Amino acid sequence: MARRSRRAPLESSFANLIEFAPDATIVVDPSGSIVFVNAQTERVFGRRRDELIGQPVEVLIPERYRAAHTGHRDGYFAEPRIRAMDTGLELLGLRSDGTEFPVEISLAPLETDVGLRTMAAIRDVTDRKRAEEERLQLASERGLRVQAERLVKRLEDIQAVTDAALATLSLDELLQELLERIRTGVQADAAAIMLLTPDGNALTVRAVVGRGASLTAEREIPIGEGPAGRIAATGEAVIIPDVRAEAVVSPFVQEHMRSMMGAPLLVEGRAIGVVEVGTEKLRAFTDEHLEFLRLVGDRAASAIDRAQLLDQVQRYATDLEQRVAERTAELTETNAELEAFAYSVSHDLRAPLRAMHGFAQALLEDHAGEVDETGKEYLGRINSAARRLDELIQDLLVYSRLGTSAVDLVPMDLAPLVDEAMARAGPEFENGEVAVRVEAELPRVIGHRSILVQVVSNLLENGAKFVEEGTRPEIVVRAERTNGRVRLWVEDNGIGIAPEHQERIFRVFERLHTTDAYRGTGIGLALVRKAMARMNGGAGVESEPGSGSRFWIELAAEGPG
């Protein structure tokens, strides 16, 4: 018996015709087995002819589609007809190496001497798909480039407005600069900014550029009336294709605009005005134009609000400067009067006191035999009262001068300053009645020498004064330096001060004891506190009744540390 060929039983002339067809061509029997393939099939799928003959046609498609393909194949044999290639379908073939590739397929029923078969022409469209994708990519890139260019231009326009908004300009200069950049950004013929009146019930034109730029004022536009009034009332931006079709209130818009759009100037959701742009001829403003106007309107509103506040602050500052100048003049005059009063007190008031003291002393010394003991006691009291009053006047003069005289602060040594203060405090510090110990080396400070001598002298006198009767005053002077400051301590062994009274003693005329018990004018510590404030320092006390007191003053140290 002759050996039967594995090639499908096709007419020889037909087989020769499709053998060299440009598309891969296969013939399938009703069971789905491949009975014929041409040479192009071998090249497209990378499989030899003898590998394919007898195999199910599904070996040529990805595995995930095979189950569904069986149903499609059976359906075709049930209703065979010519089906042309459909470029709208996404079909895939499978090469021998497992790679997938896009294909287009046409089907046709084929009657043979052994029955109905299906012939499929398969076209590899990889190159065409790639070219189409490249074309689409190119078109997309071109579109993106155009969009990007438009976006860059829009961002540049917005940045231009932002730059103007950030500039430090007066309100009028700012409005003109903002409008010019807004008008350029939307290529309008005119632009205007209207701001709310102080009562918030109407709008007035504050600035115009382009057409109608010579307009300086127009009547107020009530909120809610006309396009601008509605924008201010609703806070919504609008496009008006034809101004003539609207009930326009603004004479500026009526005269200089045909098409327009406007946006509110909002600050934290609150409208402070309206910006409008327009053209002399009809123009179709777009949503993109409107969005640009909204964006720049927000920036412009913040800048305008800031400029208004700045103008207000400058007006307040000018007014304040004038009031300060007037007040300074008044204070200068008052200080001059105080100086004159102090001079009068120093010379005119103290002169009678010196006379009282002198005559009382003269009576005691020159007429002692003529004055009985009671008279001598009275004269002694007159002397004591005159002396106390003189001390009080001197302390008051020093206290008042601290508030008016200039205080120049310079570096100085504390050690010689403390020595000078002890000499000034009284003879009891020199003759040993008061024991004073200065601990360690005292640092240099920044202060006013004569004032600081007065302060330390007052603290030393205070420490020597308030001790129990029969107790020798003992005072320790020491200093500590911390964080660029020097604290000088004057510690005594006196009667101490209750915590509730420790602030009172730094007030003028605040005394905790009578003058009979402890002498003094009640001004010394008040002078200390005021003097330290004039030298950018401070003063205080730490004390308990019966445990002595630790007074301190604090000044800036010279140098770091």
Secondary structure, DSSP 4 states (H G I P E B T S, - for coil): -PPPPSS----HHHHHHHHT-SSEEEEE-TTSBEEEE-HHHHHHHT--HHHHTTSBGGGGS-GGGHHHHHHHHHHHHHS---B---TTS-EEEE-TTS-EEEEEEEEEEEEETTEEEEEEEEEE-HHHHHHHHHHHHHHHHHHHHHHHHHHHHHHHHHHHHHHHHHS---HHHHHHHHHHHHHHHHT-SEEEEEEE-TTSSEEEEEEEEETTTT------EETTSHHHHHHHHH---EEES-GGGS----HHHHHH-SEEEEEEEEETTEEEEEEEEEESS-----HHHHHHHHHHHHHHHHHHHHHHHHHHHHHHHHHHHHHHHHHHHHHHHHHHHHHHHHHHIIIIIHHHHHHHHHHHHHHHHHSGGGS-HHHHHHHHHHHHHHHHHHHHHHHHHHHHHHTTS----EEEEHHHHHHHHHHHH-GGGTTTSSEEEE-SPPPEEEE-HHHHHHHHHHHHHHHHHSS-TTPPPEEEEEEEEETTEEEEEEEE-S----GGGTTGGGSTT--SS-TTTS---S-HHHHHHHHHHHTT-EEEEEE-TTS-EEEEEEEEESS--
